[in-house]
Amino acid sequence: MSKRSCLAFALVLALSMALPLWGCNQSKDATQVQTTTQDQTTESAEATEQQADVKEEQATQEFYKPGDAYTLQQVVVLSRHNIRAPLSTTGSALDQATPHTWIDWTANASELTMRGGALETMMGQYMRKWLESEGLIPQNYQPEEGAVRFYANGKQRTIATAQYFSSGMLPVANVDIETHADYDAMDPVFSPSFTFMSDAYAEAAMAEIAQKGDGTSVASVAADLADSYALVQDVVDYKESDAYKLGTIKDLDTTDTKITLELGQEPAVEGSLKTACQLADALVLQYYESPDATAAAFGHELTDEQWGLVAKSKDAYIDILYTAPLVAHNIAHPLLQEIGNEMDAQGRKFTFLCGHDSNVASVLAALGVEEYELPGAIEADTPIGGKLVFERWADADGNEYGRVRLLYQSVSQLREGTMLSGTESPMSVDFSFEGMQKNEDGLYSYDDLRARIADSVAEYDRIVEEYDEVELAQAA
């Protein structure tokens, strides 16, 4: 085993032993019930936990095999990085918006934390056992030339995620992590930036974004976030911050959202939505990372539903900026091409592409995903460390089928550092796509799935042609 792999596993072993202790709550206090009211509260909490357990069991199956009639042929994974420190540094707007001190992160701003590395290695170990169980790879697999590929965006958190995952999945193979950008720079394949822009296109895209609100204006897209904004402000004690008292920051307002779309740039937002997203993102990450759930919420005791309401501001930010169809087909175009190329690569068994929540969200939107729910998660659409998995299966007659699902660790698994196996599985939710039909085993024709990806890639060219022509016609 390489020195790098040995170090990674030494770290993971130490952390995997410690993580369950970090996630412990005050169970002794919870059992010292002295009144009927407390009994009722405890019973209600236990009922809620049981309901959550049922939902998780319904979403998981041992290794998620579609049936004995199928043999796994290939897997392509688009992963979001695992737990990172917030994007902002000390003294930033994130610090100024609260009188509290954020936790002492085990990583620099925006980088993968130690917990994130341990969790990602566990996911890699789980993937190894699954692929072995399906016969796609042997035990202690050392890949043939071109059989596997690990490709990450140029950011530390994506490179490190791919590194930890590969150490868990292929512990004796010493896999190289491929990058095509300078360190800490965005690779064009993973950058959710516009590669085409015209006035006509921007106007049409803005109209689609406005439909996420009441359709009258872009400002309306945050109209249903009042409860989330209020909770975020309450949790961070926003109005007790020096910045609020000095008037340099004001109450979060659902009507002040402004969005700009520019060539070569990601969709950008100004106003309260940006501030709420930054605060919600940091709070959710702190909840995953911190051993004390109450301390993670700065002394507030939040239910799972309330944590989901906190996360709603961040989820809305991703949805509003990256999933309108015209936007998604534009910004996801390079990554969709990469996914299609990997699916067609001769001799490829496994591909791991590591990017961001914006990548997963825009790819799913461009493919026409139907609405879905993620049991056990507080991030409603693209949970931390989540993996968008494209699978190719074959039956005994050689007919090929495809499945697309999201593999992710539940909140309890993230916080407790649960070791994963066939019996203690991560969460898995199969996706359905508009206009596509599955067979009785829940699989698509592989040709249909591959054609959907090709159509999504081609849609970019159609958009360029249509909105370039509109510009030319207007100029004439």
N, C-alpha and C positions, 0 to 999 in steps of 0.2 A: 504494500500500500504506500502511496506517495506521502511525503511529509505533510502536504496540504490536507489530504484526506484524513490523516491521523489527527491533525489539529482540529479539524472540523468535528470529528466524532468525539474527541475528548471534550470539546465544548458542549456538544449536544448531550452527551451522557451526563455531564454535571448539571446542565440546565434542566434536562428531563426529570432528574431526581428532585430538583428544587421547585420546578414550576407548580406542581400540585400544592405545595405548601404556600406559595405566593397567593394562590387563588382561594384559600380557605376563608370562610366568613366566621362570624362569631356564633357558632352553632350552640355552644353551651348556654349563652344568653337566650337563644331562641327557644330552648327547651325548658327554661325555667318559667313556665306559665303559671300565673297566680290568680287570674280572674277569668270569668266566663267570657268577657269581651276579648281577652287575649287568646283564649281557646278558639273562639270563632275566627279571629284574625289569622291564627296559625293554620287552622283547617282550610281557610280560604286560600292562603298562600300555597299550602300543600296541593290543593286541588288545581291551582294554576300551574304549578310545577308539573303535576301529572299530565295535564292537558298538553303542556309543551313537550313532555317526553313522548306522548302519543304521536304528536305531529312529527317529531324527529324520526320515530320508528316507521311511520308511514312513508317518509321520504327516503329511507335507507334500506338497502338490501345487501346481503353479503356479496361484496365485490360487484354488485350491479350487473350480473350476467343476464343478457336478454333471453337466453334459452340454450339448451344443450345442442340444438341444431346448428349453432353458429360458431365459427372460429374467428378470433380476432386477427386482423391482418395488419392494421396500421393505426397509430394514434398521433394526432397533431394537437398540441396544447397551446392556447393563448392564455398566459397567466398574468394576473395583477401581482405586483410585488407584495410582500408580506409587511408586517407592522413596521412603520418607520416613525422617526421623530417628526414633529410638526415642521412645516416648510419655513416657518418664521424663526428668527433668531431673537436672542435677548434684547429687550428694548424696542422691539417691533410693535406694530399696531396690535398684535395678538397679546402682548404683555400689557400694553397700555389700557386695554379694554376690561381689565379685571384688577381688583386689589390683591388677588391671590397670586401665589407663586406656582407655576406649573411644575410637575415632577422633575426630578433629576434624571433625564433620559440617558440611556446607555449608548447613545450615538449622537453624532452631530446633527444639526438641523437637516431634515429631508433624508437622512440616511437610515438604512435598515438597523433595527435594534437587535440586541442579543436575543430577546424573546422571539423576534421575527425570524432570526436565523434558525433557532431551535425548532420553531413550528414548521418552517419550510423544509427542514431536513426530515421531520416526521412525515410530511406530505410526500416527499420523495421516497421514503421507506415504504409508505403505503402503496404508492404507485408501483414500486418494484414488486411487491408481493402480489398485486393485482395482475401485472403483466406476466409474472411467472405462472400464476394460477391459470391464465388463459393460454399459456404456451407460446406467447410472442417472444419472450426472452428466457434463457436458461438461468439457473442460479449463478451468482458471481459472474454475470455477463460482462464480457469484454467485447464491445461492438466491432463488427466488421467495418471496413472502410466505407463511409457514407451511410451507415445504417441508422445512426442517430445524429441529431443536430441540436445544439443549444445556442440560441441567439438572443441577445439582450440589448435593450436600449442602453445608451451610454451613461446613464445615471448610476450612482453608487447603489441605490436601493434595488435597481433591476438587475445589475450585474451580480450583486451579492445574493439576491433571491435565487437566481439561476445557479450560482455556485453551490449554495446550500442544498438546493433541491437535487442537483446532480450528485452530490456526495451521498445523499440518502438513497437515491435511485440506483446509482452505479458506483458503489463504494470502492471497488478495486480497479476502476477503469481510468481514473485520472482524466476526466473529460475537460476539454478546452471550452471556455465560454467565448463564443464569437461576438464581436462588436464591430460596428462600422461607423463609429463616430468618436471624436475626441472624448476623453474622459470628462464626465459631467456635462456633456453637450447632448442635445436631442438628435437622435438618428432620424432622418426623414421618413423612414419606414414606420417609426413609432410616434412621430410628432403629429398630433391631431390638428395640423395647420392647413389652411386653404392653399391648394395648388392651382386653383382657377378662381377668378373673380371678375365680375362685371357689375355695372350698376343694376342692370335688369335682374341678374342672378341674386344680388344682395337684397333687392326689394322682395323677390319671391321667397327667399330663405327667411327673411324677417317676418313675412306673412305667416309662414309655417310655424315659426317660433311663437308668434302671437297666439296661435291656436292652442298652445299649451295653457293659455289663460282664457279670457273670454273672447278672444279673437279680435278685439277692437284695437289693442295696442300691445307692444312688447311690455310696457310697464305692468300690465295685468297678470303676467306670468307668475308673480309671487303672491297673488291675492289670497291663496289658501294657506299661506305660511305664517299667518298671524300667531297661531298657537305655538308653533315651533320657535318663532322669533322670541316670543314672550318667555318661553321656558329656557331658551339659551341665555337670555339676559338675566333671568332669575338665578340660574345655576352658577354663572360666573360673577354674580353680584355686580353686573355691568354699571348700575347707577351709583355704586360706591367707589368706582374707580376715579383716580385723580383726573383722568382725561375727560370723563363725563362731567365731573364737577366744574372743570375749567371751561367746558363747552366746546372742546376740540372734537369730541364725538357726540352724537345725538342718538335718540331712540331709534331702534331699527324700524324701518318704514317699508311696508309692502308695496308702496306705490312709486318708489324712486329708482326702479331697475332700468338701467340703460345698457344696451348691448351694441358692440361694434364688430363688424366683419371686415377683415382686411387681408389682402393677398399676402401669403407667406407667414401669416400669424394665426394663432389659435383664436377661436371665438373669445371675446373679452367682455367682461361685465363690470359695471360700476354701480355703486349704491349699496344699500343694506344687504342685498343678497350675497355680495362678495364677503362682507364682514361676517354675516351669519354663517356662511360656509366655512370660513377660516376658524371661527370659534367652535362650531359643531365638529369639524374635522379633528381639531386638537382634543376636544372633550372625548370623542369616541376613541381615539387612539390612546388617550390617557386611561380610559376605562379598560381597554384591552391589556394595557401594559402594567397597570397598577395592581398590587395585591389587595388593596382596600377599596372596595367599590364606592363607599361613602366619601373617602378622601379624594377619589378620582372625580367626584362631583362637587368638590370643595365644601364638604359637609352636608350636602343634600342626599337624602335617601331616595333613589329613583327606581321605579319598577322597570321591567323590560319594555313595557309599552312607552314609558317616558323616555327611555334611552332611544327607542325608535323614533319618537317625536323630535328629540334632539338631532338625530341623524337625518331627519327629513329635510332640513335646510341644505345639507351637503348633497343628499340624493337629488333634490330639486335642481341644484346648481348644475350637476352633471347632466341631468335629463334636459334641462332648458338649453344648455349650450351645445350639446353634442349629439342629440338624437332626432332632431327634426330631419326628415328624409333627405331633403336637398343638402343639408349640412353633413349628415352622416355619410352619404355616398361620396362626397368631396373629401372629407378629412380622413376617412377610413380606406380610401382607394389604394394607397401603397401597401397597407397591411393586408387587405383582402387579396391583392395580387400575390403577396408573400405566402399567405395561407394556401391559396390555390396551387402555387408552384410546389409547395411542400407536399400537398396531397398527390401531386403528379410525379414526384421525384422517384425515379427507379431505385429500388432496393432500400428505400427509407422505411424504417420500422417506427421510429419515434422522433417527434420534433417538439422542442420546448421553446416557445417565443415568449419573452418576458417584457411586459410593458406596464400600462397604467389602467386605472378605472375608465378613463376617457377612451382608451383603445377598446376595451371589452364592450362598453356601452355603445359606441359608434358602430362597431362591427355587427353587433346584434341588431341594431336599428336598421342598418343597411341591408341585412338579410331578411328583414320583415318578421322579426320574432313576435309571437303573440304574447299577451300579458301573462305574467308568471308570479308566483309567490315563493319566497325562500324561508322555509321553516327554520327556526333556531338562529336567525340572523337579525340584527338591528339595522344593518345597511340593506335597504330593500332591493337593490338591483345589482350592485357589483361589490360584494363584501371583500374585505381585505384578504389577500392571498388567494382569492377565488380563481379557479381554472376553467376556462371555456374549452371543453374537450370535444374534438371532432374524431369520431371513431369509424373505421371501415371494417365490416364483418363479411364473412362469406358462408353460404350454406354448403351442404354436401354436393350440390349440383354446380357449384361455382358461381351462383348468383350473388351479387354483392349488395350490401345494405349499409346505410349510414345512420349514425345517432349523434346528436349534439346535446351536451348536458353541461351543467355547472357543478363542479366539485369544490366544496368549500368547508372550512371548519366552523362549527357552530360557535356562538359566543362562549358557551361553557367550555368547549374544547380549546378555544383561544386563550381564555383566562386561566384555565386549569392545566394547560399543557398536556392534554390527554394523548397518550401513546395510541397510535392508530393501527388497526389490523383488520382482518376480514370480519371479525365480530364487533370491533369498536371502530366503525367506519366514519369517515367524514360525511357530511351531508351531500346529497346528490339530487339534482332536479333536472329532468329531461325537458328540453325545449321543443316547442311546436312552432312552425312557420306558416305564415299566411299563404293559403292557396296550395299547400302541400299535404298529401295524404300518407299516413303511416299504415304499415301492415298490422296484422293481429298481434304481433309481438312488440309493437311500438317502434318499429324501425322504418326509415325511409329507404326507397330505392337509392342506392349510392349514386347512380347516374343523375337522379333528380336533385340530390343534395349538391353534387358537384356542379350541376347546371345552374342551381340557385346562386352559388358563389360566382360563377362566370357571368351570370346576368347582372349581379351587383357590381362587378367590375366594369361591365359594358355600360352600365347606367351612367357612370362618370362621363364617358365619351358622349353619350346622348345629351347630358346636361350641358357640356361644353358647346356642343353643336347648337343646341336650342338657344342658349342665352348669348352666345356669340352672334348668332343670326339676329336676335332681337336688338342687340346693340348696333349692328350694322344697319338694320332697317330704321332704327330711330335716328341714326346719324344721317341717313339719306333723306 
